[in-house]
Amino acid sequence: MSSRSRAASASCPWPCGTPSRAARPTRISSNACSGPAWPRAWCSSPWCPCSPRHHEERIMIRSAELGKHYKDGEKIVTQGDQAESMFIIQDGEVNVFLESANGDIPLVVLGPGDMFGEMSMFTKQPRTATVTAKGNARVLTVDKRGFLRRIHEDPSLAFRILQKLSERITVLNEEMSRLQETLAQYEKQD
């Protein structure tokens, strides 16, 4: 067997062909994402079973449905809806915004590998924002029951999610601080 053949046999069954770790099976059948429906962007995300990034997140893809395509402006999540799932962006971008009486308030643009709706996995609160596709996007849906089962199987996944939530809280704290400074300057002008 040539070295190239050995490398191919040890590579990811997904389109990326990323070398897999021989000591650990992917737990996903080799035909799980075959075909044109799975672009290479998936394989560069932390959710690919053979991605060298974020091993804790790989297991969660087992509970993910096949990604869904959304067209520009199409709603993926609506603020106020009950939540039973979270989402992982496979390809493209999404806009996250708050709906208000004075119009939409943009919060963030998320891209491949980013997740949203994960707060619903830990609270029984309705969706806190609306999310729409920015251009064409492909998004994976992960249901709550499957997600919680994966956390039970691999508690390090919960730690990874907490890290992401902590990063978001840090960004929000920084933004709130900037807004308070701006408000203080505005009040001094009056």
N, C-alpha and C positions, 0 to 999 in steps of 0.2 A: 504494500500500500504506500503510495507516495505521500510526502508530507502534506501536500495540498489536499489529498483525499482524507487524511486524518483530521486536518483542520476543518474540512467541510462537515465531517461526521460529528464533530464536537461543537458545531455552531448552532445558533438559535434556530428553532424550527420556524420562526417568524421571518418575514421578509428581510430583516436587517442582517441576518447571518452573524450577529455578534457572537464571539466565542462564549460558550456556556461554561459554567463551572461543573466539571465532571462529577464532583462529589455531591452535587445537589440537583435533583431532577427539577424540571420547570413546573411540573404538576399540570401542565396544559398540553392537550393532545397536539401532535405535530401538525394537524390540519386545522387547528383552532382559528387561524386567521389567514388561511391561504387565499390567494386570489387578489384581484385588483381592489377589493373593498378596503384593504389595509395598507395605506400609504406609508412610506418610509418615515414620516414624521412620528408615527407611533413608536417606532423602534428607537428613536432618540429620546423619547420621554422616559421618565423614571418608572412608568407603569409597565414597560416591556419586561417580560419575565427574564430576559437575559441582559437587561441594561445593567451596567456597572453601578448606576446611581440608585440609591435608596432601596436596598433589598427589602426593607420592611413593607414597601408599597407594592411590590410585585405580586404578592399573594392575593391582594384585593381584586386584581383583574379577573380572578375566577368568578367573582360575583357580578361582573359587569356584563351588561347586555351588549350586543354588537352596536357600535356607534351609529348615531343617527345624523344625517345631513340636515343642516339648517341653512336657509337662504338669508341674504342680507336683510336685517331688520326683523327677522322672524323671532318671536318670543320663545325662549327656552324655559324660563321660570317667570312667574308673575308674583309680584309683591302681594302679600296677604294670603296666598294659597297655602293650604296645608302641605306639609313636606314629608315625604316618605323616601326620598332618595337624594343622592349627591351626584355631582357630575365631574367628569375629567375631560378637559379639552384635548382632543387628539390632533386636530388640524384646524388652522384658522384662528380667529380671535373673537371674543365676545365683549360686549359693553355691559357693565354693571351700573345700575342707576336706581335712585329713589324716585318714586312717583309722588308728586306733591300737588297741592292746589295751584301753586305758582309755576308748575311745569316740572319737567324731569331734571333731577340733580345728578350729573355724572359722578361716579365714584372711582372707577378704575376700568382699564382695559386688560383683559387676561388673555394669555396665549397658550400654545401647545404645552402640555404637561401640567398646567395649572388646574386647580380644582375649585369648585364653588358649590354652595349648598350644603357643605359639610356640617355647618352648625345645626342643621336639622337632625343630624344623627345623634345629637346630645341633648336637644331640647324638644319640647312639644309645642314650640311656638311656630306661628306661620312664617312663611318666607319674608325676609326683611328687605329684599330688594328685587327688582326686575332685571332679568338678564336677556339680552338679545344678541343675535349673531351680528358681527361686524364683518361684512362680506360673507363669503361662504365659510361655514364651519362644520366640523364633525365632532360630535360630543358623545362620550360614553356615559351611560346611566348606571349607577350602582345603587341597588335597593338597600333599605335600612336593615332588614333582617340579615341579608347576606353580609353586609358590612360588619354588623355586630358579631356575627359568627366568626368572621376573619380576625377581628380583634381578639376574640376569645382564643382562637388558635395561635395567634401571634401578637402578644401584647405590645411588642415593639412598634407595631403599626399605629397604635394609639399614641405612643410617644411622638412619632413622626407627625401625626395630625396636630398634636398639641404644639409642636414646634412651629408648624405653619400658622396656627391660630395666634401663637405668641408673636410671631413676626408681624402679623396683621395688626395686632393690638399696639405694637411698638410704632408702626407707621401711623395709626390713628392717633396715638398720643402726641407724636410729633406734629401732625396736622392740627390737632386741637390747640397745641401750644402756639403754633403760627397764627391761627385764627384769633386766639386771645390777645396776642401781641398786636395784631392788626386792629382789633376792636379797641384796645387801649389807646392806640395812636389816633383812631377816629374820634374817640371820646375827648381826647386832649384838644382836638381841633375845634370842638364846639364850645 
